[in-house]
Amino acid sequence: MTLTIRPIAPADHDQWLPLWLGYNAFYGRSGDTALDPEITRVTWQRFFDAYEPVHALVAEQDGQLLGLTHYLFHRSTTAIAPNCYLQDLFTSEAARGKGVGRALIEGVYDRARAAGCPRVYWQTQEGNATARLLYDRVAENSGFIVYRKLL
């Protein structure tokens, strides 16, 4: 049983969607606070638009998707090379603790290197202790605090 990290394909939609919904539920975006289905539809379309900087990888084993990661490339005012922002990372409950999350992060690292990005970064909730155990092994906590204002 080999784990494969690969770019998402249009045929993956039916397996990607429950992972995407699970990711959003984890962050409290379900029920009355669920994302508008139009956001999900457009997000899915962006993965296959060559003009979009948004990309997706999936972890697959024996034809089953076990996890996803979405990432994007963007410019910065402090560097010439683009940055890579790992925006979403999620694995099925059955896949947790088995190296799937780490393999997805490494997959993003590989794509970022290939694109000439010297840095991959992401954020997580402070209380996401399980994920932070992994993140502390594969990256450095920058110490930055994120502020936001919904408009």
N, C-alpha and C positions, 0 to 999 in steps of 0.2 A: 504494500500500500504506500505509494509514493505521493507525497504532497507536491503539487504543482502551483507555482505562483505565475499568473499570466494576465495579460490585458483582458478586460471584460469583452464579451462578444454579444451581439444582438440576441442570440439564442439563450443567453443567460438570464433574461429578464425575469422569468417565473421563479428562479431560485434566488436571484438578487433581491427581489422585492421583499420577501420576508426578513432577510438580513437587514435591509434598509429600514424597514418598519421597526424591527427590534432595536436597531441603533437609536432611532428617534424616540422610541418608548423609554429606553434607558435614560435618555436626557430629558424625559418628561414631556415629550412632544407626542402625545397620543390622546385618544378620546376627544374631549372638548378643545384641547390645545394641540391637536394633530396638525401637521403641515397641510397646507392646501394641496390637494392632489395635483394641481397644476405645477407646483414646485417639483414634485416627484417626477412628473412627466417631462418637464424641461431639463431637470438634472439628468435624467436618463438619456435624453437626446444629445446633450452636450458631450457626453462621453464619445460620441461617434461623429462629432463635427470637427473637422481638421482645423478650423479657425478658432476653436475654443481652447483655452489653456487648462481645462479641467479634464482629468484622466481618472481611470479606475483600474484597479487590479483586483483579482479574486484569488482565493486559495481553493484549490479543487483537489479532491481525493476520491478516486473511484466514481467519477462522474457527479459527485455531490459538491456543491459549493459550501465551504465551511466558514468563510470569512470574506470581508471586503475591505478595501481602503480606497479612498478618493484623495487625490492630491492635485495641486495646481502650481504652475510656474508663474512668477511675477517679478517685475522690476523692483529695484530698491534705490533709494537716494544715497545709500552708503556703500554701494558696490556696483561694478560694471556687469558682472555675471548675474544671471537671474537667481532668485531664491526659489526653493521648493517648500511649499506649505502642505503638510500632511493634514488634511482637514477632517477626515472621518476614518475611523478604524473600528471594526466590529467583527467578532467571531461568534459563531453559534455557541450556545451553552455547552454542548457536547464536545466542542473543540478546544475549550479553554484549558490552559495548563499543559498543552501538548505542542507548543512551539509555533502555532499557527499565526498568532499576532506578531511574534518576532520575525517570522518568515515574510509576512506582509510588509513590515517596516523595512526589512532588508531589501525587499523588492522595490520599494520606493527609493531607497538609497541607490540601488543599481540604476534606476531610471534617471535619477537626479545627476549622478555621475556622468551618464551618457549624454545628458543635456548640457553639461558644463556647469552645473550648479555646485558651488562649494559648500552649500549649507542646506540642510533639511531641518525644519522646525515644526512644532505643533504645540497645542495647549490641551489641557485636560482640567477637569474640576479638581480642586484641592483634595476633596474627600474621596476621590477615585483611587483608593489605596491599592487595590489589586492591580490595576493597570500601571500605577506608578512604580510598583515593584519591577515590572518589566522595563518601563521607560528609564528608570535609574540605571539599568544594566546596559542599555543600548544607546543612551544619549546623556547629555549634561543638562541639568536644570539651570536655565538661564537666570532665574531669580526675578524675571519680569512679572508684573501683575497686570492683568488685562482689565481695561475699563471699556465700557460701551454705553451707548445711549441709543435707545430705539427711537426712531423718528417717524 
